[in-house]
Amino acid sequence: MVLRTDTTPARLQEMPPSDQLPKEVLNNALALVLAGLVTTNGAAIVASDSVLVALGKAQAQLNAQAAIHPFLLIGA
């Protein structure tokens, strides 16, 4: 799916499987989706956390464990 902004109103359009979006479009989409991701807060994940906040907290917890137990890393 791709968002067509050249139409009014903007609409989604399905793309054939062989088509690829330009790298800049994908990078912009990732930057938009991950805006606000903080991976330095290793506090407990609670039910009121958004998915993005919970992912950031989980990543911080994993980073802390990897620093303490580097031998547990897969492929290390």
Distance bins in CASP14 RR format, pairs under 12 A and 6 or more apart:
PFRMAT RR
TARGET T0000
AUTHOR 0000-0000-0000
RMODE 2
METHOD distances of the structure
MODEL  1
1 11 0 0 0 0 0 1 0 0 0 0 0
1 12 1 0 1 0 0 0 0 0 0 0 0
1 13 1 0 0 1 0 0 0 0 0 0 0
1 14 1 0 1 0 0 0 0 0 0 0 0
1 15 1 0 0 1 0 0 0 0 0 0 0
1 16 0 0 0 0 0 1 0 0 0 0 0
1 17 0 0 0 0 0 1 0 0 0 0 0
1 19 0 0 0 0 0 1 0 0 0 0 0
1 21 0 0 0 0 0 1 0 0 0 0 0
1 29 0 0 0 0 0 1 0 0 0 0 0
2 10 0 0 0 0 0 1 0 0 0 0 0
2 11 0 0 0 0 1 0 0 0 0 0 0
2 12 1 0 0 1 0 0 0 0 0 0 0
2 13 1 0 1 0 0 0 0 0 0 0 0
2 14 1 0 0 1 0 0 0 0 0 0 0
2 15 1 0 1 0 0 0 0 0 0 0 0
2 16 0 0 0 0 0 1 0 0 0 0 0
2 19 0 0 0 0 1 0 0 0 0 0 0
2 20 0 0 0 0 0 1 0 0 0 0 0
2 21 1 0 0 1 0 0 0 0 0 0 0
2 22 0 0 0 0 0 1 0 0 0 0 0
2 25 0 0 0 0 1 0 0 0 0 0 0
2 26 0 0 0 0 0 1 0 0 0 0 0
2 29 0 0 0 0 0 1 0 0 0 0 0
3 9 0 0 0 0 0 1 0 0 0 0 0
3 10 1 0 1 0 0 0 0 0 0 0 0
3 11 1 0 0 1 0 0 0 0 0 0 0
3 12 1 0 1 0 0 0 0 0 0 0 0
3 13 1 0 0 1 0 0 0 0 0 0 0
3 14 0 0 0 0 0 1 0 0 0 0 0
3 15 0 0 0 0 0 1 0 0 0 0 0
3 21 0 0 0 0 0 1 0 0 0 0 0
3 25 0 0 0 0 1 0 0 0 0 0 0
3 28 0 0 0 0 0 1 0 0 0 0 0
3 29 0 0 0 0 1 0 0 0 0 0 0
3 32 0 0 0 0 0 1 0 0 0 0 0
4 10 1 0 0 1 0 0 0 0 0 0 0
4 11 1 0 1 0 0 0 0 0 0 0 0
4 12 1 0 0 1 0 0 0 0 0 0 0
4 13 1 0 1 0 0 0 0 0 0 0 0
4 14 0 0 0 0 0 1 0 0 0 0 0
4 15 0 0 0 0 0 1 0 0 0 0 0
5 11 0 0 0 0 1 0 0 0 0 0 0
5 12 0 0 0 0 0 1 0 0 0 0 0
5 13 0 0 0 0 0 1 0 0 0 0 0
5 25 0 0 0 0 0 1 0 0 0 0 0
6 13 0 0 0 0 0 1 0 0 0 0 0
7 13 0 0 0 0 1 0 0 0 0 0 0
13 19 0 0 0 0 0 1 0 0 0 0 0
13 21 0 0 0 0 0 1 0 0 0 0 0
15 21 1 0 0 1 0 0 0 0 0 0 0
15 25 0 0 0 0 0 1 0 0 0 0 0
19 25 0 0 0 0 0 1 0 0 0 0 0
20 26 0 0 0 0 1 0 0 0 0 0 0
21 27 0 0 0 0 1 0 0 0 0 0 0
21 28 0 0 0 0 1 0 0 0 0 0 0
21 29 0 0 0 0 1 0 0 0 0 0 0
21 30 0 0 0 0 0 1 0 0 0 0 0
22 28 0 0 0 0 1 0 0 0 0 0 0
22 29 0 0 0 0 0 1 0 0 0 0 0
23 29 0 0 0 0 0 1 0 0 0 0 0
23 30 0 0 0 0 0 1 0 0 0 0 0
24 30 0 0 0 0 0 1 0 0 0 0 0
24 31 0 0 0 0 0 1 0 0 0 0 0
25 31 0 0 0 0 0 1 0 0 0 0 0
25 32 0 0 0 0 0 1 0 0 0 0 0
26 32 0 0 0 0 0 1 0 0 0 0 0
26 33 0 0 0 0 0 1 0 0 0 0 0
27 33 0 0 0 0 0 1 0 0 0 0 0
27 34 0 0 0 0 0 1 0 0 0 0 0
28 34 0 0 0 0 0 1 0 0 0 0 0
28 35 0 0 0 0 0 1 0 0 0 0 0
29 35 0 0 0 0 0 1 0 0 0 0 0
30 37 0 0 0 0 0 1 0 0 0 0 0
31 37 0 0 0 0 0 1 0 0 0 0 0
32 52 0 0 0 0 0 1 0 0 0 0 0
33 51 0 0 0 0 0 1 0 0 0 0 0
33 52 0 0 0 0 1 0 0 0 0 0 0
33 55 0 0 0 0 0 1 0 0 0 0 0
34 51 0 0 0 0 0 1 0 0 0 0 0
34 52 1 0 0 1 0 0 0 0 0 0 0
34 55 0 0 0 0 1 0 0 0 0 0 0
34 56 0 0 0 0 1 0 0 0 0 0 0
34 59 0 0 0 0 0 1 0 0 0 0 0
35 52 0 0 0 0 1 0 0 0 0 0 0
36 50 0 0 0 0 1 0 0 0 0 0 0
36 51 0 0 0 0 0 1 0 0 0 0 0
36 52 1 0 0 1 0 0 0 0 0 0 0
36 53 0 0 0 0 1 0 0 0 0 0 0
36 55 0 0 0 0 0 1 0 0 0 0 0
36 56 0 0 0 0 1 0 0 0 0 0 0
37 50 0 0 0 0 0 1 0 0 0 0 0
37 51 0 0 0 0 0 1 0 0 0 0 0
37 52 1 0 1 0 0 0 0 0 0 0 0
37 53 0 0 0 0 1 0 0 0 0 0 0
37 54 0 0 0 0 0 1 0 0 0 0 0
37 55 1 0 0 1 0 0 0 0 0 0 0
37 56 1 0 1 0 0 0 0 0 0 0 0
37 57 0 0 0 0 0 1 0 0 0 0 0
37 58 0 0 0 0 0 1 0 0 0 0 0
37 59 0 0 0 0 1 0 0 0 0 0 0
37 60 0 0 0 0 0 1 0 0 0 0 0
38 49 0 0 0 0 0 1 0 0 0 0 0
38 50 0 0 0 0 0 1 0 0 0 0 0
38 52 0 0 0 0 1 0 0 0 0 0 0
38 53 1 0 0 1 0 0 0 0 0 0 0
38 54 0 0 0 0 0 1 0 0 0 0 0
38 55 0 0 0 0 1 0 0 0 0 0 0
38 56 1 0 1 0 0 0 0 0 0 0 0
38 57 0 0 0 0 1 0 0 0 0 0 0
38 58 0 0 0 0 0 1 0 0 0 0 0
38 59 0 0 0 0 1 0 0 0 0 0 0
38 60 1 0 0 1 0 0 0 0 0 0 0
39 52 0 0 0 0 0 1 0 0 0 0 0
39 53 0 0 0 0 0 1 0 0 0 0 0
39 54 0 0 0 0 0 1 0 0 0 0 0
39 55 0 0 0 0 1 0 0 0 0 0 0
39 56 1 0 1 0 0 0 0 0 0 0 0
39 57 0 0 0 0 1 0 0 0 0 0 0
39 58 0 0 0 0 1 0 0 0 0 0 0
39 59 1 0 1 0 0 0 0 0 0 0 0
39 60 1 0 1 0 0 0 0 0 0 0 0
39 61 0 0 0 0 1 0 0 0 0 0 0
39 62 0 0 0 0 1 0 0 0 0 0 0
39 63 1 0 0 1 0 0 0 0 0 0 0
39 64 0 0 0 0 0 1 0 0 0 0 0
40 56 0 0 0 0 1 0 0 0 0 0 0
40 57 0 0 0 0 1 0 0 0 0 0 0
40 59 0 0 0 0 1 0 0 0 0 0 0
40 60 1 0 1 0 0 0 0 0 0 0 0
40 61 0 0 0 0 0 1 0 0 0 0 0
40 63 0 0 0 0 1 0 0 0 0 0 0
40 64 0 0 0 0 0 1 0 0 0 0 0
41 49 0 0 0 0 0 1 0 0 0 0 0
41 52 0 0 0 0 0 1 0 0 0 0 0
41 53 0 0 0 0 1 0 0 0 0 0 0
41 54 0 0 0 0 0 1 0 0 0 0 0
41 55 0 0 0 0 0 1 0 0 0 0 0
41 56 1 0 0 1 0 0 0 0 0 0 0
41 57 1 0 1 0 0 0 0 0 0 0 0
41 58 0 0 0 0 0 1 0 0 0 0 0
41 59 0 0 0 0 1 0 0 0 0 0 0
41 60 1 0 1 0 0 0 0 0 0 0 0
41 61 0 0 0 0 1 0 0 0 0 0 0
41 63 0 0 0 0 0 1 0 0 0 0 0
41 64 0 0 0 0 0 1 0 0 0 0 0
42 49 0 0 0 0 0 1 0 0 0 0 0
42 53 0 0 0 0 0 1 0 0 0 0 0
42 54 0 0 0 0 0 1 0 0 0 0 0
42 55 0 0 0 0 0 1 0 0 0 0 0
42 56 1 0 0 1 0 0 0 0 0 0 0
42 57 1 0 1 0 0 0 0 0 0 0 0
42 58 0 0 0 0 1 0 0 0 0 0 0
42 59 0 0 0 0 1 0 0 0 0 0 0
42 60 1 1 0 0 0 0 0 0 0 0 0
42 61 1 0 1 0 0 0 0 0 0 0 0
42 62 0 0 0 0 1 0 0 0 0 0 0
42 63 0 0 0 0 1 0 0 0 0 0 0
42 64 1 0 0 1 0 0 0 0 0 0 0
42 65 0 0 0 0 0 1 0 0 0 0 0
43 49 0 0 0 0 1 0 0 0 0 0 0
43 53 0 0 0 0 1 0 0 0 0 0 0
43 54 0 0 0 0 0 1 0 0 0 0 0
43 56 0 0 0 0 0 1 0 0 0 0 0
43 57 1 0 1 0 0 0 0 0 0 0 0
43 58 0 0 0 0 0 1 0 0 0 0 0
43 60 0 0 0 0 1 0 0 0 0 0 0
43 61 0 0 0 0 1 0 0 0 0 0 0
43 64 0 0 0 0 0 1 0 0 0 0 0
44 53 0 0 0 0 0 1 0 0 0 0 0
44 54 0 0 0 0 0 1 0 0 0 0 0
44 57 1 0 0 1 0 0 0 0 0 0 0
44 58 0 0 0 0 0 1 0 0 0 0 0
44 60 0 0 0 0 0 1 0 0 0 0 0
44 61 0 0 0 0 1 0 0 0 0 0 0
45 51 0 0 0 0 0 1 0 0 0 0 0
45 52 0 0 0 0 0 1 0 0 0 0 0
45 53 0 0 0 0 1 0 0 0 0 0 0
45 54 1 0 1 0 0 0 0 0 0 0 0
45 55 0 0 0 0 1 0 0 0 0 0 0
45 56 0 0 0 0 1 0 0 0 0 0 0
45 57 1 0 1 0 0 0 0 0 0 0 0
45 58 1 0 0 1 0 0 0 0 0 0 0
45 59 0 0 0 0 0 1 0 0 0 0 0
45 60 0 0 0 0 0 1 0 0 0 0 0
45 61 0 0 0 0 1 0 0 0 0 0 0
46 53 0 0 0 0 1 0 0 0 0 0 0
46 54 0 0 0 0 1 0 0 0 0 0 0
46 57 0 0 0 0 1 0 0 0 0 0 0
47 53 0 0 0 0 0 1 0 0 0 0 0
47 54 0 0 0 0 1 0 0 0 0 0 0
48 54 0 0 0 0 1 0 0 0 0 0 0
49 55 0 0 0 0 1 0 0 0 0 0 0
49 56 0 0 0 0 1 0 0 0 0 0 0
49 57 1 0 0 1 0 0 0 0 0 0 0
49 58 0 0 0 0 1 0 0 0 0 0 0
50 56 0 0 0 0 0 1 0 0 0 0 0
50 57 0 0 0 0 0 1 0 0 0 0 0
51 57 0 0 0 0 0 1 0 0 0 0 0
51 58 0 0 0 0 0 1 0 0 0 0 0
52 58 0 0 0 0 0 1 0 0 0 0 0
52 59 0 0 0 0 0 1 0 0 0 0 0
53 59 0 0 0 0 0 1 0 0 0 0 0
53 60 0 0 0 0 0 1 0 0 0 0 0
54 60 0 0 0 0 0 1 0 0 0 0 0
54 61 0 0 0 0 0 1 0 0 0 0 0
55 61 0 0 0 0 0 1 0 0 0 0 0
55 62 0 0 0 0 0 1 0 0 0 0 0
56 62 0 0 0 0 1 0 0 0 0 0 0
56 63 0 0 0 0 1 0 0 0 0 0 0
57 63 0 0 0 0 0 1 0 0 0 0 0
57 64 0 0 0 0 0 1 0 0 0 0 0
58 64 0 0 0 0 0 1 0 0 0 0 0
58 65 0 0 0 0 0 1 0 0 0 0 0
59 65 0 0 0 0 0 1 0 0 0 0 0
59 66 0 0 0 0 0 1 0 0 0 0 0
60 66 0 0 0 0 0 1 0 0 0 0 0
60 67 0 0 0 0 0 1 0 0 0 0 0
61 67 0 0 0 0 0 1 0 0 0 0 0
61 68 0 0 0 0 0 1 0 0 0 0 0
62 68 0 0 0 0 0 1 0 0 0 0 0
62 69 0 0 0 0 0 1 0 0 0 0 0
62 72 0 0 0 0 0 1 0 0 0 0 0
62 73 0 0 0 0 1 0 0 0 0 0 0
62 74 0 0 0 0 0 1 0 0 0 0 0
63 69 0 0 0 0 0 1 0 0 0 0 0
63 70 0 0 0 0 0 1 0 0 0 0 0
63 73 0 0 0 0 0 1 0 0 0 0 0
64 70 0 0 0 0 0 1 0 0 0 0 0
65 71 0 0 0 0 0 1 0 0 0 0 0
65 72 1 0 0 1 0 0 0 0 0 0 0
65 73 0 0 0 0 1 0 0 0 0 0 0
66 72 1 0 0 1 0 0 0 0 0 0 0
66 73 1 0 1 0 0 0 0 0 0 0 0
66 74 0 0 0 0 0 1 0 0 0 0 0
66 76 0 0 0 0 1 0 0 0 0 0 0
67 73 0 0 0 0 0 1 0 0 0 0 0
69 76 0 0 0 0 0 1 0 0 0 0 0
70 76 1 0 0 1 0 0 0 0 0 0 0
END
